[in-house]
Structure formats: structure tokens, C-alpha cells
Amino acid sequence: MNNREDAEDVLQDAFVQAFTKLDSFRYESTFGAWLKRIVINTSINALNKKKVDLMLTDDFRFVGDRYEENENVDLPLTSRDIEKAMEQLPEGGRVVFSLYLLEGYDHLEIAEILGITESTSKSQYMRAKRKIYEILKDRYYETA
């Protein structure tokens, strides 16, 4: 949600929904997976209420050649460094990045959840990944 207060509101709404829908839990999955799905859907609905438009990046042309997929750089990073970098992503890229990398959804599932194409999900993820890489690399070299 990109700020603590909104995230707390969404989490509270998700738990209220889970509590009111507790009788609909069918034991087809773990309780944790069921609850996680409610939290994710509540988060996505809150983002949609903010009228977040995912930028279509199917025609995205990568600027420069600073990023190379096979480039292995050991950076002394903390999870807080990565969180800060994620906060700098555009909302659409951050949502796709979080759903794919942190929540474990594949691009087809993300496309269905967000109402976008699978290729848009893939390109949003790649763009977010490159942006985070650049943010972290720049930060590391500024302090080195």
C-alpha cells in the first residue's frame, strides 16, 4: 500500500472480512492460505479504489545497458534496503513485483487477479526488478 496507515487499514478490513466469512472456510486449503487470499484480495480492492492504473509496458524499450541479467554483484543489503527500494517503484510495478516474488503467484494468476494480460504482468515484473536493481546498485556505490 506504500504507507503504513493504509496497510494497517487494509489489514484490519481483511481480518474483519475473514471473521465475517469464517463460516465459508471449506477446509480445501490451509487456514493460512485462505486468510492470505482474503488479505491479498482486500489489498487489491483498496488499490483499485485508489484508481491505480498499471502502465502498459509491452512496448517498453530498455534505456541504456547498465543492467545485465547475468551480472552477479554481491551487495551488502538488508531487507530494509529492499523495502525502501520497493517503495520507490510505481504502484503497478510494486503490486506485480510483490505478488510474483513475495507471494509466489505466477504471471497468469497475477493477470487474472489484476485484470491485465500475462505479458503485461511479465513486463511489469521485469521493469520493477530492473528498477530495484538500479536503486540498490546506485545506493551501494554511493556509500562505497
FIRO-625851 format. One line per field, with one value per residue (C-alpha): residue in three letters; y, z, x; chain. Coordinates in steps of 0.05 Angstrom, whole numbers, plus 5000, padded with zeros to 4 digits. Example, Ala and Ser with C-alpha at 12.3 -4.5 7.8 and 13.67 -1.06 7.14 Angstrom:
residues 2
aa	ALA_SER .
Y	4910_4979 .
Z	5156_5143 .
X	5246_5273 .
ch	A_A .
//
This chain:
residues 144
aa	MET_ASN_ASN_ARG_GLU_ASP_ALA_GLU_ASP_VAL_LEU_GLN_ASP_ALA_PHE_VAL_GLN_ALA_PHE_THR_LYS_LEU_ASP_SER_PHE_ARG_TYR_GLU_SER_THR_PHE_GLY_ALA_TRP_LEU_LYS_ARG_ILE_VAL_ILE_ASN_THR_SER_ILE_ASN_ALA_LEU_ASN_LYS_LYS_LYS_VAL_ASP_LEU_MET_LEU_THR_ASP_ASP_PHE_ARG_PHE_VAL_GLY_ASP_ARG_TYR_GLU_GLU_ASN_GLU_ASN_VAL_ASP_LEU_PRO_LEU_THR_SER_ARG_ASP_ILE_GLU_LYS_ALA_MET_GLU_GLN_LEU_PRO_GLU_GLY_GLY_ARG_VAL_VAL_PHE_SER_LEU_TYR_LEU_LEU_GLU_GLY_TYR_ASP_HIS_LEU_GLU_ILE_ALA_GLU_ILE_LEU_GLY_ILE_THR_GLU_SER_THR_SER_LYS_SER_GLN_TYR_MET_ARG_ALA_LYS_ARG_LYS_ILE_TYR_GLU_ILE_LEU_LYS_ASP_ARG_TYR_TYR_GLU_THR_ALA .
Y	5000_5043_5073_5042_5073_5048_4979_4976_4996_4942_4890_4908_4905_4838_4809_4835_4803_4738_4738_4751_4698_4646_4600_4599_4567_4498_4464_4456_4492_4512_4567_4609_4603_4622_4682_4703_4703_4748_4797_4799_4810_4864_4898_4895_4922_4980_4995_4992_5042_5089_5080_5054_5046_4997_5027_4982_4964_4915_4964_4984_4995_4989_5051_5041_4977_4987_4926_4857_4797_4754_4807_4780_4834_4818_4877_4881_4891_4886_4871_4944_4966_4924_4951_5022_5006_4975_5038_5077_5033_5057_5027_4979_4951_4945_4904_4857_4851_4835_4784_4748_4749_4754_4719_4666_4677_4662_4713_4680_4685_4757_4774_4744_4779_4848_4842_4852_4808_4757_4794_4859_4823_4796_4863_4899_4849_4856_4931_4931_4882_4925_4988_4957_4931_5001_5034_4985_4986_5062_5065_5015_5052_5119_5094_5053 .
Z	5000_5003_5072_5140_5155_5091_5102_5173_5148_5094_5143_5192_5136_5115_5185_5192_5126_5147_5213_5179_5126_5174_5161_5087_5101_5069_5091_5018_5036_5099_5140_5129_5053_5058_5102_5057_4997_5034_5053_4981_4952_5002_4985_4911_4921_4961_4906_4855_4896_4890_4815_4804_4731_4712_4659_4599_4584_4528_4483_4536_4508_4559_4564_4567_4580_4654_4675_4653_4675_4685_4724_4793_4843_4917_4953_5029_5031_5087_5079_5098_5038_4992_5025_5013_4941_4931_4959_4901_4849_4812_4844_4787_4785_4860_4862_4807_4838_4907_4881_4839_4881_4952_4948_4897_4845_4772_4717_4694_4764_4771_4705_4728_4796_4767_4702_4657_4606_4624_4582_4618_4684_4659_4633_4697_4737_4694_4696_4772_4780_4738_4775_4843_4818_4795_4860_4903_4859_4858_4933_4945_4901_4932_5001_4978 .
X	5000_5062_5047_5038_4970_4937_4969_4941_4872_4873_4897_4842_4790_4817_4811_4740_4722_4755_4718_4651_4664_4693_4633_4652_4720_4714_4779_4800_4865_4901_4870_4932_4926_4852_4867_4925_4879_4830_4886_4912_4843_4828_4894_4880_4810_4838_4888_4833_4793_4852_4843_4913_4927_4981_5025_5026_5098_5092_5129_5179_5248_5304_5345_5419_5456_5475_5434_5455_5415_5477_5514_5530_5544_5547_5516_5513_5438_5388_5314_5301_5343_5299_5235_5259_5274_5206_5173_5204_5170_5109_5047_5031_5101_5104_5039_5062_5132_5102_5052_5103_5166_5139_5072_5092_5037_5054_5042_4977_4948_4971_4939_4873_4876_4893_4853_4914_4948_5001_5052_5037_5049_5115_5138_5116_5156_5218_5214_5206_5263_5309_5288_5302_5369_5388_5364_5403_5465_5466_5456_5512_5561_5543_5562_5622 .
ch	A_A_A_A_A_A_A_A_A_A_A_A_A_A_A_A_A_A_A_A_A_A_A_A_A_A_A_A_A_A_A_A_A_A_A_A_A_A_A_A_A_A_A_A_A_A_A_A_A_A_A_A_A_A_A_A_A_A_A_A_A_A_A_A_A_A_A_A_A_A_A_A_A_A_A_A_A_A_A_A_A_A_A_A_A_A_A_A_A_A_A_A_A_A_A_A_A_A_A_A_A_A_A_A_A_A_A_A_A_A_A_A_A_A_A_A_A_A_A_A_A_A_A_A_A_A_A_A_A_A_A_A_A_A_A_A_A_A_A_A_A_A_A_A .
//
